[in-house]
């Protein structure tokens, strides 16, 4: 039987090269903070909808 020949892609094409971001943001927020902020906005909108006329 014939042996299978492995085809190798260049490292850049195979997704093996990682690029790090060098920019640092001044505002650092955790995902939990974003979820909490969105939940707080929903609660505020519900309160305003029912109690402000």
mmCIF file of the N, C-alpha and C atoms, coordinates in Angstrom:
data_MODEL
# 
_entry.id   MODEL 
# 
loop_
_atom_site.group_PDB 
_atom_site.id 
_atom_site.type_symbol 
_atom_site.label_atom_id 
_atom_site.label_alt_id 
_atom_site.label_comp_id 
_atom_site.label_asym_id 
_atom_site.label_entity_id 
_atom_site.label_seq_id 
_atom_site.pdbx_PDB_ins_code 
_atom_site.Cartn_x 
_atom_site.Cartn_y 
_atom_site.Cartn_z 
_atom_site.occupancy 
_atom_site.B_iso_or_equiv 
_atom_site.pdbx_formal_charge 
_atom_site.auth_seq_id 
_atom_site.auth_comp_id 
_atom_site.auth_asym_id 
_atom_site.auth_atom_id 
_atom_site.pdbx_PDB_model_num 
ATOM 1   N N  . UNK A 1 1  ? 0.830   -1.188 0.000  1.00 0.00 ? 1  UNK A N  1 
ATOM 2   C CA . UNK A 1 1  ? 0.000   0.000  0.000  1.00 0.00 ? 1  UNK A CA 1 
ATOM 3   C C  . UNK A 1 1  ? 0.871   1.247  0.000  1.00 0.00 ? 1  UNK A C  1 
ATOM 4   N N  . UNK A 1 2  ? 0.343   2.244  -0.605 1.00 0.00 ? 2  UNK A N  1 
ATOM 5   C CA . UNK A 1 2  ? 1.074   3.507  -0.657 1.00 0.00 ? 2  UNK A CA 1 
ATOM 6   C C  . UNK A 1 2  ? 0.946   4.224  0.681  1.00 0.00 ? 2  UNK A C  1 
ATOM 7   N N  . UNK A 1 3  ? 2.033   4.836  1.085  1.00 0.00 ? 3  UNK A N  1 
ATOM 8   C CA . UNK A 1 3  ? 2.004   5.604  2.332  1.00 0.00 ? 3  UNK A CA 1 
ATOM 9   C C  . UNK A 1 3  ? 1.310   6.937  2.086  1.00 0.00 ? 3  UNK A C  1 
ATOM 10  N N  . UNK A 1 4  ? 0.604   7.395  3.101  1.00 0.00 ? 4  UNK A N  1 
ATOM 11  C CA . UNK A 1 4  ? -0.047  8.700  2.988  1.00 0.00 ? 4  UNK A CA 1 
ATOM 12  C C  . UNK A 1 4  ? 1.000   9.789  3.183  1.00 0.00 ? 4  UNK A C  1 
ATOM 13  N N  . UNK A 1 5  ? 0.963   10.754 2.311  1.00 0.00 ? 5  UNK A N  1 
ATOM 14  C CA . UNK A 1 5  ? 1.875   11.876 2.446  1.00 0.00 ? 5  UNK A CA 1 
ATOM 15  C C  . UNK A 1 5  ? 1.166   12.988 3.205  1.00 0.00 ? 5  UNK A C  1 
ATOM 16  N N  . UNK A 1 6  ? 1.843   13.493 4.201  1.00 0.00 ? 6  UNK A N  1 
ATOM 17  C CA . UNK A 1 6  ? 1.262   14.580 4.990  1.00 0.00 ? 6  UNK A CA 1 
ATOM 18  C C  . UNK A 1 6  ? 1.508   15.899 4.287  1.00 0.00 ? 6  UNK A C  1 
ATOM 19  N N  . UNK A 1 7  ? 0.479   16.690 4.220  1.00 0.00 ? 7  UNK A N  1 
ATOM 20  C CA . UNK A 1 7  ? 0.598   18.020 3.638  1.00 0.00 ? 7  UNK A CA 1 
ATOM 21  C C  . UNK A 1 7  ? 0.700   19.002 4.793  1.00 0.00 ? 7  UNK A C  1 
ATOM 22  N N  . UNK A 1 8  ? 1.760   19.773 4.798  1.00 0.00 ? 8  UNK A N  1 
ATOM 23  C CA . UNK A 1 8  ? 1.956   20.739 5.874  1.00 0.00 ? 8  UNK A CA 1 
ATOM 24  C C  . UNK A 1 8  ? 1.753   22.147 5.331  1.00 0.00 ? 8  UNK A C  1 
ATOM 25  N N  . UNK A 1 9  ? 0.942   22.895 6.035  1.00 0.00 ? 9  UNK A N  1 
ATOM 26  C CA . UNK A 1 9  ? 0.711   24.287 5.670  1.00 0.00 ? 9  UNK A CA 1 
ATOM 27  C C  . UNK A 1 9  ? 1.744   25.158 6.374  1.00 0.00 ? 9  UNK A C  1 
ATOM 28  N N  . UNK A 1 10 ? 2.056   26.296 5.801  1.00 0.00 ? 10 UNK A N  1 
ATOM 29  C CA . UNK A 1 10 ? 2.942   27.228 6.508  1.00 0.00 ? 10 UNK A CA 1 
ATOM 30  C C  . UNK A 1 10 ? 2.310   27.634 7.841  1.00 0.00 ? 10 UNK A C  1 
ATOM 31  N N  . UNK A 1 11 ? 3.141   27.959 8.811  1.00 0.00 ? 11 UNK A N  1 
ATOM 32  C CA . UNK A 1 11 ? 2.633   28.266 10.147 1.00 0.00 ? 11 UNK A CA 1 
ATOM 33  C C  . UNK A 1 11 ? 1.618   29.401 10.141 1.00 0.00 ? 11 UNK A C  1 
ATOM 34  N N  . UNK A 1 12 ? 1.834   30.399 9.329  1.00 0.00 ? 12 UNK A N  1 
ATOM 35  C CA . UNK A 1 12 ? 0.900   31.522 9.275  1.00 0.00 ? 12 UNK A CA 1 
ATOM 36  C C  . UNK A 1 12 ? -0.452  31.123 8.714  1.00 0.00 ? 12 UNK A C  1 
ATOM 37  N N  . UNK A 1 13 ? -0.484  30.177 7.817  1.00 0.00 ? 13 UNK A N  1 
ATOM 38  C CA . UNK A 1 13 ? -1.737  29.751 7.206  1.00 0.00 ? 13 UNK A CA 1 
ATOM 39  C C  . UNK A 1 13 ? -2.485  28.759 8.087  1.00 0.00 ? 13 UNK A C  1 
ATOM 40  N N  . UNK A 1 14 ? -1.793  28.086 8.966  1.00 0.00 ? 14 UNK A N  1 
ATOM 41  C CA . UNK A 1 14 ? -2.425  27.072 9.801  1.00 0.00 ? 14 UNK A CA 1 
ATOM 42  C C  . UNK A 1 14 ? -2.995  27.670 11.083 1.00 0.00 ? 14 UNK A C  1 
ATOM 43  N N  . UNK A 1 15 ? -2.848  28.964 11.285 1.00 0.00 ? 15 UNK A N  1 
ATOM 44  C CA . UNK A 1 15 ? -3.385  29.609 12.481 1.00 0.00 ? 15 UNK A CA 1 
ATOM 45  C C  . UNK A 1 15 ? -2.524  29.406 13.704 1.00 0.00 ? 15 UNK A C  1 
ATOM 46  N N  . UNK A 1 16 ? -1.262  29.118 13.518 1.00 0.00 ? 16 UNK A N  1 
ATOM 47  C CA . UNK A 1 16 ? -0.388  28.845 14.649 1.00 0.00 ? 16 UNK A CA 1 
ATOM 48  C C  . UNK A 1 16 ? 0.371   30.074 15.128 1.00 0.00 ? 16 UNK A C  1 
ATOM 49  N N  . UNK A 1 17 ? 0.267   31.155 14.402 1.00 0.00 ? 17 UNK A N  1 
ATOM 50  C CA . UNK A 1 17 ? 0.961   32.375 14.784 1.00 0.00 ? 17 UNK A CA 1 
ATOM 51  C C  . UNK A 1 17 ? 0.005   33.230 15.594 1.00 0.00 ? 17 UNK A C  1 
ATOM 52  N N  . UNK A 1 18 ? 0.449   33.688 16.735 1.00 0.00 ? 18 UNK A N  1 
ATOM 53  C CA . UNK A 1 18 ? -0.390  34.544 17.583 1.00 0.00 ? 18 UNK A CA 1 
ATOM 54  C C  . UNK A 1 18 ? 0.135   35.972 17.535 1.00 0.00 ? 18 UNK A C  1 
ATOM 55  N N  . UNK A 1 19 ? -0.786  36.884 17.423 1.00 0.00 ? 19 UNK A N  1 
ATOM 56  C CA . UNK A 1 19 ? -0.430  38.292 17.428 1.00 0.00 ? 19 UNK A CA 1 
ATOM 57  C C  . UNK A 1 19 ? -0.988  38.909 18.704 1.00 0.00 ? 19 UNK A C  1 
ATOM 58  N N  . UNK A 1 20 ? -0.121  39.506 19.482 1.00 0.00 ? 20 UNK A N  1 
ATOM 59  C CA . UNK A 1 20 ? -0.555  40.128 20.730 1.00 0.00 ? 20 UNK A CA 1 
ATOM 60  C C  . UNK A 1 20 ? -0.892  41.588 20.463 1.00 0.00 ? 20 UNK A C  1 
ATOM 61  N N  . UNK A 1 21 ? -1.905  42.051 21.149 1.00 0.00 ? 21 UNK A N  1 
ATOM 62  C CA . UNK A 1 21 ? -2.246  43.460 21.033 1.00 0.00 ? 21 UNK A CA 1 
ATOM 63  C C  . UNK A 1 21 ? -1.275  44.267 21.872 1.00 0.00 ? 21 UNK A C  1 
ATOM 64  N N  . UNK A 1 22 ? -0.725  45.288 21.287 1.00 0.00 ? 22 UNK A N  1 
ATOM 65  C CA . UNK A 1 22 ? 0.225   46.114 22.013 1.00 0.00 ? 22 UNK A CA 1 
ATOM 66  C C  . UNK A 1 22 ? -0.443  47.328 22.639 1.00 0.00 ? 22 UNK A C  1 
ATOM 67  N N  . UNK A 1 23 ? -1.649  47.648 22.190 1.00 0.00 ? 23 UNK A N  1 
ATOM 68  C CA . UNK A 1 23 ? -2.353  48.800 22.741 1.00 0.00 ? 23 UNK A CA 1 
ATOM 69  C C  . UNK A 1 23 ? -2.997  48.436 24.068 1.00 0.00 ? 23 UNK A C  1 
ATOM 70  N N  . UNK A 1 24 ? -2.868  49.321 25.016 1.00 0.00 ? 24 UNK A N  1 
ATOM 71  C CA . UNK A 1 24 ? -3.505  49.126 26.311 1.00 0.00 ? 24 UNK A CA 1 
ATOM 72  C C  . UNK A 1 24 ? -4.607  50.158 26.455 1.00 0.00 ? 24 UNK A C  1 
ATOM 73  N N  . UNK A 1 25 ? -5.788  49.716 26.822 1.00 0.00 ? 25 UNK A N  1 
ATOM 74  C CA . UNK A 1 25 ? -6.916  50.616 26.982 1.00 0.00 ? 25 UNK A CA 1 
ATOM 75  C C  . UNK A 1 25 ? -6.820  51.336 28.323 1.00 0.00 ? 25 UNK A C  1 
ATOM 76  N N  . UNK A 1 26 ? -7.292  52.564 28.350 1.00 0.00 ? 26 UNK A N  1 
ATOM 77  C CA . UNK A 1 26 ? -7.302  53.314 29.603 1.00 0.00 ? 26 UNK A CA 1 
ATOM 78  C C  . UNK A 1 26 ? -8.416  52.831 30.521 1.00 0.00 ? 26 UNK A C  1 
ATOM 79  N N  . UNK A 1 27 ? -9.499  52.332 29.927 1.00 0.00 ? 27 UNK A N  1 
ATOM 80  C CA . UNK A 1 27 ? -10.632 51.840 30.706 1.00 0.00 ? 27 UNK A CA 1 
ATOM 81  C C  . UNK A 1 27 ? -10.630 50.321 30.631 1.00 0.00 ? 27 UNK A C  1 
ATOM 82  N N  . UNK A 1 28 ? -10.486 49.684 31.773 1.00 0.00 ? 28 UNK A N  1 
ATOM 83  C CA . UNK A 1 28 ? -10.485 48.224 31.799 1.00 0.00 ? 28 UNK A CA 1 
ATOM 84  C C  . UNK A 1 28 ? -11.725 47.751 32.548 1.00 0.00 ? 28 UNK A C  1 
ATOM 85  N N  . UNK A 1 29 ? -12.618 47.067 31.841 1.00 0.00 ? 29 UNK A N  1 
ATOM 86  C CA . UNK A 1 29 ? -13.850 46.565 32.431 1.00 0.00 ? 29 UNK A CA 1 
ATOM 87  C C  . UNK A 1 29 ? -13.908 45.058 32.278 1.00 0.00 ? 29 UNK A C  1 
ATOM 88  N N  . UNK A 1 30 ? -14.353 44.406 33.330 1.00 0.00 ? 30 UNK A N  1 
ATOM 89  C CA . UNK A 1 30 ? -14.556 42.962 33.273 1.00 0.00 ? 30 UNK A CA 1 
ATOM 90  C C  . UNK A 1 30 ? -15.912 42.688 32.626 1.00 0.00 ? 30 UNK A C  1 
ATOM 91  N N  . UNK A 1 31 ? -16.086 41.520 32.032 1.00 0.00 ? 31 UNK A N  1 
ATOM 92  C CA . UNK A 1 31 ? -17.389 41.180 31.445 1.00 0.00 ? 31 UNK A CA 1 
ATOM 93  C C  . UNK A 1 31 ? -18.521 41.232 32.466 1.00 0.00 ? 31 UNK A C  1 
ATOM 94  N N  . UNK A 1 32 ? -18.224 40.912 33.721 1.00 0.00 ? 32 UNK A N  1 
ATOM 95  C CA . UNK A 1 32 ? -19.248 40.960 34.767 1.00 0.00 ? 32 UNK A CA 1 
ATOM 96  C C  . UNK A 1 32 ? -19.763 42.377 34.963 1.00 0.00 ? 32 UNK A C  1 
ATOM 97  N N  . UNK A 1 33 ? -18.882 43.362 34.821 1.00 0.00 ? 33 UNK A N  1 
ATOM 98  C CA . UNK A 1 33 ? -19.295 44.756 34.978 1.00 0.00 ? 33 UNK A CA 1 
ATOM 99  C C  . UNK A 1 33 ? -20.240 45.170 33.856 1.00 0.00 ? 33 UNK A C  1 
ATOM 100 N N  . UNK A 1 34 ? -19.979 44.718 32.658 1.00 0.00 ? 34 UNK A N  1 
ATOM 101 C CA . UNK A 1 34 ? -20.841 45.049 31.519 1.00 0.00 ? 34 UNK A CA 1 
ATOM 102 C C  . UNK A 1 34 ? -22.223 44.436 31.700 1.00 0.00 ? 34 UNK A C  1 
ATOM 103 N N  . UNK A 1 35 ? -22.267 43.180 32.148 1.00 0.00 ? 35 UNK A N  1 
ATOM 104 C CA . UNK A 1 35 ? -23.551 42.509 32.374 1.00 0.00 ? 35 UNK A CA 1 
ATOM 105 C C  . UNK A 1 35 ? -24.323 43.214 33.482 1.00 0.00 ? 35 UNK A C  1 
ATOM 106 N N  . UNK A 1 36 ? -23.637 43.587 34.560 1.00 0.00 ? 36 UNK A N  1 
ATOM 107 C CA . UNK A 1 36 ? -24.298 44.282 35.665 1.00 0.00 ? 36 UNK A CA 1 
ATOM 108 C C  . UNK A 1 36 ? -24.822 45.644 35.214 1.00 0.00 ? 36 UNK A C  1 
ATOM 109 N N  . UNK A 1 37 ? -24.068 46.345 34.406 1.00 0.00 ? 37 UNK A N  1 
ATOM 110 C CA . UNK A 1 37 ? -24.512 47.646 33.900 1.00 0.00 ? 37 UNK A CA 1 
ATOM 111 C C  . UNK A 1 37 ? -25.748 47.498 33.018 1.00 0.00 ? 37 UNK A C  1 
ATOM 112 N N  . UNK A 1 38 ? -25.749 46.493 32.160 1.00 0.00 ? 38 UNK A N  1 
ATOM 113 C CA . UNK A 1 38 ? -26.912 46.256 31.297 1.00 0.00 ? 38 UNK A CA 1 
ATOM 114 C C  . UNK A 1 38 ? -28.138 45.890 32.128 1.00 0.00 ? 38 UNK A C  1 
ATOM 115 N N  . UNK A 1 39 ? -27.959 45.052 33.145 1.00 0.00 ? 39 UNK A N  1 
ATOM 116 C CA . UNK A 1 39 ? -29.078 44.668 34.010 1.00 0.00 ? 39 UNK A CA 1 
ATOM 117 C C  . UNK A 1 39 ? -29.608 45.882 34.769 1.00 0.00 ? 39 UNK A C  1 
ATOM 118 N N  . UNK A 1 40 ? -28.710 46.736 35.248 1.00 0.00 ? 40 UNK A N  1 
ATOM 119 C CA . UNK A 1 40 ? -29.133 47.939 35.967 1.00 0.00 ? 40 UNK A CA 1 
ATOM 120 C C  . UNK A 1 40 ? -29.927 48.866 35.050 1.00 0.00 ? 40 UNK A C  1 
ATOM 121 N N  . UNK A 1 41 ? -29.505 48.999 33.808 1.00 0.00 ? 41 UNK A N  1 
ATOM 122 C CA . UNK A 1 41 ? -30.246 49.842 32.869 1.00 0.00 ? 41 UNK A CA 1 
ATOM 123 C C  . UNK A 1 41 ? -31.636 49.286 32.591 1.00 0.00 ? 41 UNK A C  1 
ATOM 124 N N  . UNK A 1 42 ? -31.753 47.974 32.494 1.00 0.00 ? 42 UNK A N  1 
ATOM 125 C CA . UNK A 1 42 ? -33.068 47.357 32.282 1.00 0.00 ? 42 UNK A CA 1 
ATOM 126 C C  . UNK A 1 42 ? -33.973 47.630 33.472 1.00 0.00 ? 42 UNK A C  1 
ATOM 127 N N  . UNK A 1 43 ? -33.453 47.476 34.681 1.00 0.00 ? 43 UNK A N  1 
ATOM 128 C CA . UNK A 1 43 ? -34.249 47.722 35.889 1.00 0.00 ? 43 UNK A CA 1 
ATOM 129 C C  . UNK A 1 43 ? -34.676 49.185 35.951 1.00 0.00 ? 43 UNK A C  1 
ATOM 130 N N  . UNK A 1 44 ? -33.776 50.095 35.636 1.00 0.00 ? 44 UNK A N  1 
ATOM 131 C CA . UNK A 1 44 ? -34.117 51.522 35.653 1.00 0.00 ? 44 UNK A CA 1 
ATOM 132 C C  . UNK A 1 44 ? -35.217 51.828 34.640 1.00 0.00 ? 44 UNK A C  1 
ATOM 133 N N  . UNK A 1 45 ? -35.117 51.241 33.453 1.00 0.00 ? 45 UNK A N  1 
ATOM 134 C CA . UNK A 1 45 ? -36.161 51.468 32.444 1.00 0.00 ? 45 UNK A CA 1 
ATOM 135 C C  . UNK A 1 45 ? -37.509 50.924 32.890 1.00 0.00 ? 45 UNK A C  1 
ATOM 136 N N  . UNK A 1 46 ? -37.525 49.763 33.524 1.00 0.00 ? 46 UNK A N  1 
ATOM 137 C CA . UNK A 1 46 ? -38.787 49.185 34.012 1.00 0.00 ? 46 UNK A CA 1 
ATOM 138 C C  . UNK A 1 46 ? -39.390 50.069 35.095 1.00 0.00 ? 46 UNK A C  1 
ATOM 139 N N  . UNK A 1 47 ? -38.570 50.529 36.026 1.00 0.00 ? 47 UNK A N  1 
ATOM 140 C CA . UNK A 1 47 ? -39.057 51.401 37.099 1.00 0.00 ? 47 UNK A CA 1 
ATOM 141 C C  . UNK A 1 47 ? -39.609 52.695 36.509 1.00 0.00 ? 47 UNK A C  1 
ATOM 142 N N  . UNK A 1 48 ? -38.896 53.295 35.582 1.00 0.00 ? 48 UNK A N  1 
ATOM 143 C CA . UNK A 1 48 ? -39.373 54.534 34.973 1.00 0.00 ? 48 UNK A CA 1 
ATOM 144 C C  . UNK A 1 48 ? -40.658 54.316 34.183 1.00 0.00 ? 48 UNK A C  1 
ATOM 145 N N  . UNK A 1 49 ? -40.785 53.185 33.533 1.00 0.00 ? 49 UNK A N  1 
ATOM 146 C CA . UNK A 1 49 ? -41.977 52.894 32.737 1.00 0.00 ? 49 UNK A CA 1 
ATOM 147 C C  . UNK A 1 49 ? -43.225 52.806 33.610 1.00 0.00 ? 49 UNK A C  1 
ATOM 148 N N  . UNK A 1 50 ? -43.098 52.177 34.780 1.00 0.00 ? 50 UNK A N  1 
ATOM 149 C CA . UNK A 1 50 ? -44.269 51.967 35.625 1.00 0.00 ? 50 UNK A CA 1 
ATOM 150 C C  . UNK A 1 50 ? -44.561 53.125 36.576 1.00 0.00 ? 50 UNK A C  1 
ATOM 151 N N  . UNK A 1 51 ? -43.558 53.865 37.014 1.00 0.00 ? 51 UNK A N  1 
ATOM 152 C CA . UNK A 1 51 ? -43.779 54.864 38.053 1.00 0.00 ? 51 UNK A CA 1 
ATOM 153 C C  . UNK A 1 51 ? -43.714 56.307 37.573 1.00 0.00 ? 51 UNK A C  1 
ATOM 154 N N  . UNK A 1 52 ? -43.254 56.564 36.379 1.00 0.00 ? 52 UNK A N  1 
ATOM 155 C CA . UNK A 1 52 ? -43.190 57.935 35.877 1.00 0.00 ? 52 UNK A CA 1 
ATOM 156 C C  . UNK A 1 52 ? -44.201 58.063 34.744 1.00 0.00 ? 52 UNK A C  1 
ATOM 157 N N  . UNK A 1 53 ? -45.149 58.996 34.959 1.00 0.00 ? 53 UNK A N  1 
ATOM 158 C CA . UNK A 1 53 ? -46.177 59.182 33.928 1.00 0.00 ? 53 UNK A CA 1 
ATOM 159 C C  . UNK A 1 53 ? -46.306 60.630 33.573 1.00 0.00 ? 53 UNK A C  1 
# 
